[in-house]
Amino acid sequence: MITPKIPKIIFGGDYFPEQWPQETWKEDIRLMKQANVNMVSIAIFTGAIIQPDEDTYNFDWLDKVMDLIAKNDIYACLATSTAAPPVWLACKYDDVLPVTESGQRIDYGSRQAYCINSPSYRKFIRNLAEKMAVRYKNHKALALWHINNEYANKNQMCFCKNCEKGFHQWLKKKYGTIDRLNEVWGTVFWGERYACWEQINTPKASTGSRNSTKLLDYKRFLSESFFTLYLEEYNILRKILPDIPITTNFEGDWRKFDHSLFKDHLDVVSWNCYPDPANPDSRKWAALRHSMMRSLLGKPFMLMEQAPSQVDWYPVNINKPPGLMRLWSYQALAHGSDSIMYFQWRASKKGAERYHSGMIPHFGEDSRVFKEICGLGNELDKAKDIIGSDIDSKVAIVMDNDSWWTVDNPYGAAGSKSLDNETFWNANAQPFPTVLVSYFGELEYYFNALYDLNIPVDVIGVHYDFSKYKIVIAPLLHMIKPGFKEAVESFVKKGGIFITTYFTGIIDESVGVYLGGYPGPLKDVMGIKVEEYNPLPPGGKNTMKMTAASKDFKKNYDCSVWCDVIHTTNAKVLGTFVNDYYAGSPCFTENQFGNGRAYYVGTRPNEDFMKDFFTKILQEQGIDLPDLPQGVELMTRSKNGRSYYFYLNHGETEKKIKLLSGRYEDILSGNTYEGILTLAKYGVSILRGK
Ligand code: GLA
């Protein structure tokens, strides 16, 4: 259960009563009751309203809102009002606003306009969190804390003096002496040597490429800064109110900070899911991110925001046509959410987000969107048995921010240029073998291949326990950290299947290359040694020819992007390249290691290969491959020995699904099914075994 105060699937959204006159509040409550709303996120961007200047506080409006919702049995996911610092704070303290790489201080006038290491901003949030906690600690409406909002969404990569000072302290703690830092950073290269800590600047643009380890360490430092920023509030709320669960709502983009840092200081993972209705692959996009959120704590998460219909920030923002919002809401539940919430309750009249949809559109209650909201809100109680249920994934994909930060380089060697915020987070700004490789893109490619086979996948960090999985996949795991080799070897020895790909095991945690063949420490378990690699030009292809040892595969598959030149030491060659000077040398290998096997894929195979490869491996492991019509998704949640089968028809036409033997009850419609289940376009059934 997300919060003990609400033994239901949570249903509601971001509520901004401060944007509306008080007469509207009563109307809001009437409509919330109509839609069966049980929780609202409030006070997210209200720092300037609660604290109009340094010494004045104004809680009257919030007291009224809290009392009003409590009286109507609606609960608050209460934010601490820290996501939009007030203008007075930035005017009074010159460390509040972030500084760009070229030294320009970014101005106020939007939200999240603060440096994540600003002492004045941190003091402001500690104070506000404490005031909020003390004021509302005994309030009936308080059910969940919501710290800040979407860290890193609009926060800028900052290069101010406070960040630099913080970086120095972080480096001192990590390296102890400047000599050690010089050694680990490899500053002998291009004679970059630092004589003392004070000489170390933030990794700003210079004449050419920056120091790789310094750049990575700065990203690590900023990543940890997001976490320590969160702790400023978390520690206060936890101390004053140990029993109220705490969350912060994540974005779907994990590249700006390592989310696993938050793992032990988060009661509930929550996130904001905004797939584009214009993109036919949106359901995969959402499925991957739902899996990341579920796997972070290995328990149900919250869908904190989604759009009731269109957003306002894609180039073209199409509506969710009738039925799609309901389907995608159930998709979130199917992947482990115990809530359905939206941004936002009422579509804004003023401000930058006035073209964004709301649960109550500008048109008012007599609208298609509000009717669909009410339909879903009133149906959800029927699904309440799924609360707290698990998804038993037998397959995991390993994801690592350090590998991400050291691989992606869509701009080539843009090292000497000043990079804007998005670019900086995106790129490693280093010379690199190819701009065509994307870390997360590769991970997504593997995830989607399994998604297309309807296989649930957890997305886990490198230090997570592998023992509950049968198959662990580490696509493009560029950096191998201490402990990973041992974890993989022990997993495979005990019978696990491990799969990795090209450009894995190239560097250690300080960005030093592993000598003597890739994939560095994984050479033994893979039974191979990669001598060199050859990135292919845009559109370039090679062919994977399957050998006699690989009887389960069709004979040839196209491949692209990258070719490794591989020598086997113990592995069996399952496929060889057909073209280029390495024609006939391995591209795909299998190594028996103890009771398990390790597969190496030294290229980017086509989708046909991915399907055949995973079908074979999954079948061998006794993992069921459901037989479903195109466009139908199946996810299973289980609790107390009972399973709930979520069938979701993402297709545009009616679909007939062959059920496994037995009688099933649809917990939404109450209908009983045996043999065939028919799902209309965008139809949803949650079947429970009878
Ligand atoms: C994010 C933010 C919200 C809102 C929505 C709009 O998720 O958290 O405050 O801006 O985007 O889609």
Boltz pocket constraint, residues with backbone or C-beta under 6 A from the ligand:
constraints:
  - pocket:
      binder: B
      contacts: [[A, 149], [A, 150], [A, 272], [A, 274], [A, 305], [A, 311], [A, 312], [A, 343], [A, 353], [A, 356]]
      max_distance: 6.0
